[in-house]
Amino acid sequence: QSQQKVEQVEAPITIALPAQDELSTVIAHFDETPQNWGGQYDPSGSVIEFGTKYSGQYEVVDNSILINDIGHLTKSQQSAIKFMVAKGYLDIEDGNFNPDADFTRYEFAQALVKMFFALDNSLTTTFKDVPKDSPYYPYVASGETYEIIKGYVDQTFKGDIKIPKEQVISLCARTIADQKGYVYPENVEDYLRFADTENISKWAVDDIALAVQSGLIKDGGELSPKTEITKAQSA
């Protein structure tokens, strides 16, 4: 009997493979350029789980990467950055992470789409300001199609714009609510003990309260919700 290869299926299939630790990642081989597919490590079974719609070869590698310019950061920041880089969610250049650089909407779209295993190179975007030759194009197209990201009313994405801190925190909170079943606190004010709470946009209040309740961020001091978030903070 002849066999026919199925190039891709409609919905992602979840696969679990043996893995060493949380810095292990899945490398997908579809063509000449390997892709870092990420994956979620489960220590109880020492496996890494990931989703894919594509036929191909997948291998698990220990992706501990030496990063030159984060030694001055706290241990928790360094751990978060190493994790995000190992999974391919955030990039380094010439061994440098550039932790103090501003985080752009393009970079955020790429990270989110990779986290949700939602990349589909066959999709197109309706945003008129995203060039087809941009390396972020497939991520924006996938994010738009699967409603992971949103654009502006003038049908632009504005990928080079820097992201305010409250936007990133809010989206992280919504993600754990939608994907992990976290419940929003009833007494929101109990979790908004910031010196500048009044500066938080009304649409972000509930999300930021959940972020505090779940331990994503700590309250107290100034949140500076409208300031542009850095790569280190985003990690």
N, C-alpha and C positions, 0 to 999 in steps of 0.2 A: 504494500500500500504506500502511496505517496504521502508525504507529510508536508504541510504548509505552515510556515511561520506566521504567527499573529504579531504584527508589528506593535499594536497597542490596543488596549481595551478602553471602554467608556469611562469606567470609574477606577480609582487606584486600588490596587491589591496590597494588603499589608503582609509583609514578609519579615520573619525573625531569623537572624543568623547569629552564630556564636561570636562573642566579642570580649575584649579584655577589660575595658573600663569606659568611663563616660567621655574620654577623649577619643575613643574609637569612632570611626566614621565609615560610611559606605561610599565607595567610589564606583560610579556607573560608567560602563564602557559601551557607548552607542556607536561611536565613529572614531576618528583618529584622536579626538580630544577628550580625555577622561573628565568626568564631572563629579564634583564633590556633592553627594546626595544627602549628607547629614545622617539623621537617624536618632532615635531616642533609646538610650541605654537602660536596660532593666537589670539591676544588680541581683534581684532574686533568682533570675535564671541565667545570668551572665550572657544575655543576648542583646542585640541591637535591633530595634524594629523600625521599619521604614515603609513608606507607601510608594508605589509606582504604577504607571499605566503602560510602561514601555517594556518590550522584550529587549534583552541585552545581557551582558555579563556584569555581575555585581560582586565586588570583593570588599571585605572588611579590613581596614588598616588602622594601625595605631598612629594617630595624626598629631602627636605632640610636636608643636612647632615652636622654635626659638624666636621670641619677639624681643627686639633690641631696646625698645623705648618705653617700657612700662614698669621698669624696676622701681620707680619712685612712687608708684600707686599702692593703695592698700592691698592686702592679700586677697580680699573678697573681690576687688575690682580686677586684679590680675587673673583670678580664677575665672571670672565671668568672660573676660576678653579671650583668654586661652580657649575656653569652651566654644565661644562663638566663632573664632577663627578656625579651630579644628574642624568644626562642622561645615565650614564654608559659608556661614551666614553673614559674616563680616570679613572684609578683605584686609590684607597687609600688602605693603609695597616695599620691595628691597629689604625685607625683614623688619620694617617699621609699621606700627599700627596707627601712629599719629593720634593719640588719645584725646588731645585737646582740639582736634579739628571739629568743625561743625558737621552735624549729621544731616544729609539731604534726603529729600523725599524719594529720590531714585534709590539710594542705599537702603532706605526703610522698606521700599517695595520689594527689593531683591531679597532682603532678609525674611520678610513675612511669607513671600511665595515659597521660598525654600523650606521654611519651617512647616508649612502646610502641605509640602510635597505637591504643590499645585502647578508646577511649571509645565507648560504645554507649548512647545515651539511652533506649533501650527496655527496658533491664534493670532489675531490682529487686534489692535486697539483703535478706538474711535477718537482718542485724544490727538488733536491736530498738531501739537507741539512736541511729539516724541518721534524723532527721526528713526526710520526703519533700520539704519545702520548703527544705531546706538546699542551698546552691549546690554543696556537695561530694557530694550524694547520687549523681548519675550516675557520678562518679569512683569512689566507694566500691563501688557496684554493679558497675561494670565491672571494677574491681580484684579484687573477690571472685570474680566469675564466671570470670575468666581466671587466677585464682590468682597474681596479682601481689602482693596483700596478704593478710594473715590477721588474724583477730579473736581474741577471748579465748574461753576455754572456756564462759563464761556467755552466749555468743552476743551479745556486745557488741563494738563497735569502739573505743570510747573515743577519738573523733577529736580531742578537745581536749587530750589528754595530750601532754606534751612528750616528745621522743624522745631516749634516751641515744645518745651518739656511737657506741658500738660497734654499735648496731643499724643505723645508716645506713651505716657503713663496711662492715659485713658484707654488707648487701644489695647495695651497689655492687660488691663483689668477686664475689658470686655471679652478678650480672648479666654481668660481663665474662667469667666462666667459661662461663656458659650460652649467651650470645649471641655472644661473640667468640672462644671457643675457648681462652681462657687456661688454663694448667695450674697447679694448686696446687703449691707447692714441697715437695720431699721433706723437707728439713731446716728445719722450721718455726721452730725456735729461732733460726736464723741471721737471721731477719727480725723478731724480736721483742725488739729491744734498747731497750726502754723502761725508765725508772726504776720504773714501776709495772706491769710486765708481769703480776705476780701478781693484779692487779685485773681482768684481762680474763676474762670468762666463758668456761668451757670450750668451749661451743658456738660461740664466735666466734673462737677461736684460729686455726684454719686460714684463715678468711676474712680476718682482719686481716693474717696473714702474706702472703697473696696481694696484698692491697692495698699492702703495703710493696714487695713484689717488683716489682709492675707500675708503681710510681710514683704511685699514687693518693694515698698519704700517705707521710711520711718518718718513719723510726724515730729513736730518740734523744729524750732529755727525757721528760716525762710525757705519756702519752696521755690520761689521765683518762677512761677508757672509759665510766664510769657517769654522767658529767656530761651535762646536757641540751645538745644541740647547738644552735648559733645558726643563723640564716638564712644568714649569711656563710659559716660553716663548711660548711653543707650544700651550698651552691652550689659 
